[in-house]
């Protein structure tokens, strides 16, 4: 059995009695037709096939998220169009001939029956033909103006956070997993919470119902003691509103604080210009207070552009907690909530943000040295993992700082839909040693996810358009689960192996 298994993977070159000897040819194409001599050849011959599970999320609309090569997909589509057109032409010709021959009621009925039978047998409805015509036209347009199409595709809200997608259809399957929900319920009701067990359970995603209280606990905002939680919440919320009353009045700010507030006041309305929720005056005022108080309490860094995006996930989670499940977040009006509910949302968002940023505060100090160091580590890591991709980026003049700085500064909030960011932060908050190190490997896995599409780009402009506007608008929670799993694998392989960070000369 072992011999047979070995011969499947590696063909023996020794002469055996009765063995047929293949004739060697100089043409590689003939060699491929006669059969591969190794599993690597076979793997190369099917490298354009879809990966396992891609059919579930594949969207046949021309976006660059497929695994098929452009040449194969265009050829297959053109062949399908030609086949369907020939079938349709035959059906219409047969129908026209039958109508010409028909001369009586009986013949007309026979002709109609024949026509219906022919249309059913070919199964080519008119709406499908129209779609095929559109596909054919799109192929011609793509072949003639590929750079222009790619430019239009990637320049819809460049670098903006993705639209809110928090409806029931976008939630992960784990949201309805009663078993996991029960585990969270039992764990959170313990008199003294086992924080390590909560992190292990949360790493793979937190059910929507349990996310607000779990985020408060994982961020360190709430104590592990069940009986102390309410008293701590009341005290911390009161402390925040004292800070607001002390520092936020306009007449009490010095010149430096005026400059800080002015920059915040400019950035907040630009966060999500296409989402009505974030254009409400009450929402923008809440964000301004949160960011200004955070900047006052962290003078080493102060306010840095990008921190405003990091408030959004916390704000959305605590807003969901206050709203009825039937209300759409995108269109809800904060003025309909009570002042007490709004104060709770604002205070909790501030304290969770402060705890969340503690482990990455060096990202926002002068010159943002922490981010620069992480970008260099990402460059060295990709060079070790995938030398081909690294050389491709270097040959076309792409610097890692040009695209990964925003990944590090905004924690991928501008690259992912908001519901995916929330799912990713479930894992970030559950990291036992803080997410600062783990985020490096998430960025590496994120870059490697687009490897095939990046290698197809052959100029600087195409690479930058791709890297700065990655097509993640259809991503689901399952994509994030795969992303963090791959990041964990990379961290397990490379984090404790210093030799892996040595670049090749």
C-alpha positions in Angstrom: 0.0 0.0 0.0 2.8 2.4 0.9 4.6 1.6 -2.4 1.4 2.4 -4.4 1.0 5.6 -2.4 4.6 6.7 -3.1 4.3 5.9 -6.8 1.3 8.2 -7.1 3.3 11.2 -6.0 6.7 10.3 -7.6 7.1 8.4 -10.8 10.1 6.1 -10.9 12.5 6.7 -13.7 13.9 3.1 -13.6 13.1 0.7 -16.5 10.6 -2.0 -15.6 9.7 -5.0 -17.6 6.7 -4.2 -19.8 6.8 -0.5 -19.0 5.9 1.9 -21.8 8.6 4.5 -22.4 7.2 7.9 -23.3 8.9 9.7 -26.2 10.6 13.0 -25.3 9.5 16.0 -27.2 10.8 19.6 -27.2 7.4 21.1 -27.0 6.2 21.8 -23.4 2.6 21.8 -24.6 2.9 18.2 -25.8 4.5 17.2 -22.6 1.6 18.5 -20.6 -0.9 16.7 -22.9 0.9 13.4 -22.4 0.8 13.6 -18.6 2.6 15.3 -15.8 5.7 13.7 -14.3 5.2 15.2 -10.8 2.5 16.6 -8.6 4.1 20.0 -9.0 3.4 19.9 -12.7 -0.1 18.9 -12.1 -0.5 21.7 -9.5 0.9 24.2 -12.0 -1.5 23.0 -14.7 -4.5 23.7 -12.5 -3.3 26.9 -10.8 -6.2 28.9 -12.3 -8.8 26.7 -10.6 -10.9 28.2 -7.9 -9.8 27.6 -4.3 -12.0 25.6 -2.0 -14.9 27.7 -0.8 -14.4 30.5 -3.3 -17.6 29.6 -5.1 -19.6 30.7 -2.1 -18.4 34.2 -2.3 -17.4 34.5 -5.9 -19.3 37.3 -7.7 -19.2 37.1 -11.5 -19.3 40.8 -12.1 -15.7 41.6 -13.1 -14.3 42.6 -9.7 -10.8 41.6 -9.0 -11.6 39.1 -6.3 -11.8 36.0 -8.4 -9.1 33.3 -8.7 -9.5 32.6 -12.4 -7.0 34.2 -14.8 -8.3 37.0 -17.0 -7.4 35.1 -20.1 -9.2 31.9 -19.1 -12.3 33.6 -17.8 -12.6 35.8 -20.8 -12.2 32.8 -23.2 -14.7 30.8 -21.3 -17.2 33.6 -21.3 -16.8 34.3 -25.0 -17.2 30.6 -25.8 -20.4 30.5 -23.7 -21.8 33.6 -25.5 -21.0 32.1 -28.9 -22.6 28.8 -28.0 -25.8 30.4 -26.7 -26.0 32.7 -29.7 -25.7 29.8 -32.1 -28.4 27.9 -30.2 -30.7 30.9 -30.2 -30.0 31.5 -33.9 -31.0 27.9 -34.7 -34.2 28.2 -32.6 -35.2 31.5 -34.3 -34.4 30.2 -37.8 -36.5 27.0 -37.1 -39.3 29.2 -35.8 -39.3 31.5 -38.8 -39.3 28.6 -41.3 -42.2 26.9 -39.5 -44.2 30.1 -39.6 -43.7 30.5 -43.3 -44.8 26.9 -44.0 -47.9 27.2 -41.8 -51.1 27.7 -43.8 -54.0 26.4 -41.6 -55.2 26.2 -38.1 -53.8 22.8 -37.5 -50.4 23.7 -39.0 -50.2 26.8 -36.9 -50.9 24.8 -33.7 -48.2 22.3 -34.7 -45.8 25.1 -35.5 -46.4 26.8 -32.1 -46.0 23.5 -30.3 -42.7 22.9 -32.2 -41.5 26.3 -31.4 -42.3 25.9 -27.7 -40.6 22.6 -27.6 -37.5 24.0 -29.3 -37.3 26.9 -26.8 -37.7 24.5 -23.9 -35.1 22.2 -25.2 -32.5 24.9 -25.7 -33.5 26.7 -22.4 -32.3 30.1 -23.6 -34.7 32.8 -22.3 -34.5 36.3 -23.6 -33.3 37.8 -20.4 -30.3 35.4 -20.4 -29.5 36.5 -23.9 -29.6 40.1 -22.9 -27.2 39.3 -20.0 -24.9 37.4 -22.3 -24.8 40.4 -24.7 -23.9 42.7 -21.8 -21.1 40.2 -20.8 -19.8 40.2 -24.4 -19.7 44.0 -24.5 -18.0 44.1 -21.1 -15.3 41.8 -22.4 -14.6 44.0 -25.3 -14.5 47.1 -23.1 -12.2 45.4 -20.6 -9.8 44.3 -23.4 -9.7 47.8 -24.9 -9.7 50.0 -21.8 -8.5 47.9 -18.8 -6.6 50.8 -17.0 -9.6 53.1 -17.4 -12.0 50.5 -16.0 -9.7 49.7 -13.1 -9.4 53.4 -12.3 -13.2 53.9 -12.2 -13.5 50.8 -10.1 -11.0 51.8 -7.5 -11.9 55.5 -7.3 -15.3 55.2 -5.7 -14.7 56.8 -2.3 -11.0 56.2 -2.3 -9.7 55.4 1.2 -13.1 55.9 2.9 -14.5 53.5 5.5 -16.9 51.1 3.9 -20.7 51.4 4.2 -22.4 50.1 7.3 -23.6 46.6 6.8 -25.1 45.5 10.1 -28.4 44.1 9.0 -29.3 40.5 9.8 -28.3 39.3 6.4 -24.7 40.4 7.0 -24.2 38.8 10.3 -22.0 35.7 10.9 -23.5 32.3 11.4 -22.1 32.4 14.9 -24.6 35.1 15.7 -27.3 32.5 15.8 -25.2 29.8 17.4 -27.1 29.1 20.6 -24.4 26.9 22.0 -21.8 29.7 21.9 -24.4 32.2 23.2 -25.0 29.9 26.1 -21.3 29.7 26.9 -21.0 33.5 27.0 -24.0 33.7 29.2 -22.7 31.2 31.8 -19.2 32.8 31.7 -20.4 36.4 32.2 -22.7 35.5 35.1 -20.0 34.0 37.2 -19.3 36.0 40.4 -15.6 36.3 39.5 -15.1 36.2 35.8 -12.4 34.0 34.3 -10.9 36.6 31.9 -8.6 34.1 30.2 -11.5 31.8 29.3 -13.5 34.8 28.0 -10.6 35.8 25.7 -10.3 32.3 24.4 -14.1 32.2 23.7 -14.1 35.7 22.1 -11.1 35.1 19.8 -13.2 33.4 17.2 -16.0 36.1 17.3 -18.5 37.4 19.8 -22.3 37.1 19.4 -24.0 40.4 18.8 -26.1 40.2 21.9 -23.0 39.7 24.1 -20.6 42.1 22.4 -21.2 45.3 24.4 -20.5 43.9 27.8 -17.8 41.6 26.5 -15.9 44.5 24.9 -16.1 46.5 28.1 -14.6 43.6 30.0 -11.9 42.7 27.4 -10.8 46.4 27.2 -10.4 46.6 30.9 -13.1 49.1 31.4 -15.2 46.8 33.6 -13.8 44.7 36.6 -14.0 41.0 36.6 -16.1 41.0 39.8 -19.8 40.9 39.0 -21.0 42.8 42.0 -18.7 45.7 41.4 -19.5 46.3 37.7 -22.5 48.6 38.1 -20.8 50.8 40.7 -17.7 51.1 38.5 -19.8 52.0 35.5 -21.6 54.8 37.3 -18.3 56.2 38.7 -16.4 56.1 35.3 -19.3 57.7 33.5 -19.5 60.4 36.0 -15.8 61.0 35.8 -16.0 61.4 32.0 -18.7 64.0 32.2 -16.7 65.9 34.8 -13.8 65.9 32.3 -16.0 67.3 29.6 -17.4 70.1 31.8 -13.8 71.0 32.9 -11.9 71.0 29.6 -14.4 71.2 26.7 -15.9 74.8 27.2 -14.5 77.0 24.4 -13.5 79.9 26.6 -11.2 77.6 28.8 -9.0 76.4 26.0 -5.4 77.7 25.4 -4.0 78.2 21.9 -2.7 74.6 21.6 -6.0 73.2 22.6 -7.8 75.5 20.2 -5.6 74.1 17.4 -6.4 70.5 18.5 -10.1 71.2 18.5 -10.0 72.9 15.1 -8.4 69.8 13.6 -10.9 67.5 15.2 -13.8 69.7 14.1 -12.5 69.4 10.5 -11.9 65.6 10.5 -15.1 64.4 12.2 -17.6 65.5 9.4 -15.3 63.8 6.8 -15.3 60.4 8.5 -18.3 58.8 6.8 -19.8 61.4 4.4 -22.0 58.8 2.7 -23.6 57.5 5.9 -26.5 59.6 7.2 -25.9 58.6 10.8 -22.5 60.3 11.0 -23.8 63.5 9.5 -26.1 64.2 12.4 -25.1 67.1 14.6 -25.5 65.2 17.8 -23.2 62.4 16.6 -20.5 64.8 15.5 -20.6 66.7 18.7 -20.2 63.4 20.7 -17.2 62.4 18.6 -15.6 65.9 19.0 -15.9 65.6 22.8 -14.5 62.1 22.9 -11.5 62.9 20.7 -10.7 66.2 22.4 -10.8 64.8 25.9 -8.6 61.9 24.8 -6.1 64.3 23.3 -6.0 66.4 26.5 -5.4 63.3 28.6 -2.6 62.0 26.3 -0.3 65.0 25.8 2.6 62.8 24.5 0.7 62.1 21.3 -2.3 64.5 21.3 -4.8 64.1 18.5 -3.6 62.4 15.3 -5.6 62.1 12.2 -7.0 58.5 12.0 -7.9 58.2 15.7 -11.3 59.5 14.8 -12.0 56.3 12.8 -11.2 54.2 15.8 -14.1 55.7 17.8 -16.6 54.4 15.3 -16.7 50.6 16.2 -17.2 51.4 19.9 -19.9 54.0 19.1 -21.8 51.6 16.9 -21.7 48.7 19.4 -23.0 50.8 22.2 -25.6 52.4 19.9 -26.9 49.0 19.0 -27.2 48.2 22.7 -29.6 51.2 23.1 -31.7 50.7 20.0 -34.4 48.2 19.2 -33.3 45.4 16.9 -35.8 46.5 14.2 -34.3 50.0 13.8 -31.8 50.4 11.0 -28.6 52.0 12.2 -27.9 53.9 9.0 -31.0 56.0 9.4 -31.7 56.1 13.1 -31.9 59.5 14.8 -30.0 60.1 18.0 -32.4 62.8 19.1 -35.0 60.1 19.6 -32.8 58.6 22.4 -32.9 60.0 25.9 -30.1 62.2 27.1 -29.1 59.5 29.6 -28.7 56.9 26.9 -26.6 59.3 24.8 -24.4 60.1 27.8 -23.8 56.4 28.5 -22.9 55.7 24.9 -20.4 58.7 24.8 -18.7 57.8 28.1 -18.4 54.1 27.4 -17.0 54.9 23.9 -14.4 57.2 25.5 -13.2 54.8 28.2 -13.1 51.8 25.9 -11.1 53.8 23.2 -8.6 54.9 25.9 -8.0 51.3 27.1 -7.9 50.0 23.5 -5.2 52.5 22.4 -3.0 52.0 25.5 -1.0 49.2 23.8 -0.4 51.1 20.6 0.1 54.7 21.9 3.6 54.7 20.4 1.9 54.8 17.0 0.7 58.3 17.6 3.6 60.0 19.4 5.8 62.6 17.5 6.8 61.3 14.0 4.7 58.2 14.7 7.8 56.1 15.2 5.8 53.0 16.2 4.0 52.8 12.9 7.3 53.4 11.0 8.9 50.4 12.9 5.9 48.2 12.1 6.0 49.1 8.4 9.6 48.1 8.3 8.8 44.8 10.1 6.0 44.1 7.6 8.5 44.7 4.7 11.0 42.2 6.2 8.3 39.7 7.0 6.8 39.7 3.4 10.4 39.4 2.1 10.8 36.2 4.0 7.4 34.8 3.4 6.9 35.6 -0.3 10.0 36.8 -2.0 8.3 36.9 -5.4 5.6 39.4 -4.3 8.2 41.5 -2.4 10.4 41.7 -5.5 7.4 42.5 -7.7 6.5 45.5 -5.5 10.1 46.7 -5.3 10.7 46.4 -9.1 7.8 48.7 -9.7 8.8 51.3 -7.1 6.1 50.6 -4.6 7.2 51.5 -1.0 5.4 49.6 1.8 5.0 53.0 3.6 2.8 54.2 0.8 0.0 51.7 1.5 0.6 50.0 4.8 0.9 53.2 6.9 -2.8 53.7 6.7 -3.4 50.0 7.6 -1.3 50.5 10.8 -2.6 54.0 11.6 -6.3 53.2 11.1 -6.2 49.5 12.0 -7.7 48.5 8.7 -10.9 50.5 9.4 -10.6 52.2 6.0 -10.0 48.9 4.1 -12.8 46.8 5.5 -16.6 47.2 5.9 -17.6 48.3 9.3 -19.1 44.9 10.3 -15.9 43.2 9.4 -13.9 45.7 11.4 -16.1 44.9 14.4 -15.5 41.2 13.9 -11.7 41.8 13.6 -11.7 43.8 16.9 -13.3 40.9 18.6 -10.0 39.1 18.0 -7.8 42.1 18.7 -9.5 42.6 22.2 -9.1 38.9 22.9 -5.4 38.9 22.3 -3.7 38.0 25.6 -0.6 40.2 25.1 -2.4 43.1 23.4 -3.0 43.3 19.6 0.0 45.5 18.7 2.2 42.5 17.6 -0.7 40.5 16.2 -1.8 43.3 14.0 1.5 43.1 12.1 0.6 39.6 11.1 -2.9 40.5 10.2 -1.6 43.1 7.8 0.8 40.5 6.3 -2.0 38.0 5.8 -4.2 40.8 4.3 -1.5 41.7 1.8 -0.8 38.0 0.9 -4.6 37.5 0.3 -4.3 39.8 -2.8 -1.1 38.2 -4.1 -2.4 36.9 -7.4 -4.1 40.1 -8.3 -1.1 42.2 -7.4 1.3 40.0 -9.5 -1.0 40.7 -12.5 -0.5 44.4 -12.2 2.5 45.5 -14.2 3.0 49.2 -13.4 3.2 51.4 -10.4 -0.2 53.1 -11.0 -2.1 49.8 -11.2 -0.4 48.5 -8.0 -1.2 51.6 -6.0 -4.8 51.7 -7.2 -5.2 48.1 -6.1 -3.5 48.5 -2.8 -5.2 51.7 -1.7 -8.7 50.6 -2.8 -8.9 46.8 -2.2 -12.3 45.3 -3.2 -13.5 44.2 0.2 -17.0 45.6 0.0 -18.6 42.2 -0.2 -16.5 40.7 2.6 -18.3 38.9 5.4 -17.4 37.8 9.0 -16.2 34.5 7.5 -13.5 36.3 5.5 -12.2 37.9 8.8 -12.2 34.5 10.5 -10.0 33.1 7.7 -7.8 36.3 7.8 -7.1 36.1 11.6 -6.5 32.3 11.3 -3.8 32.9 8.7 -2.4 35.7 10.8 -2.2 33.4 13.7 -0.3 30.8 11.6 2.2 33.4 10.4 2.7 34.6 14.0 3.2 31.1 15.3 5.7 30.4 12.5 7.7 33.7 12.5 7.2 35.6 15.7 9.6 33.5 17.8 12.1 32.8 15.0 14.5 35.8 14.7 16.1 34.2 11.7 13.0 34.7 9.7 13.4 38.5 10.0 16.8 38.4 8.3 16.5 39.8 4.8 18.3 38.1 1.9 20.8 40.2 0.1 
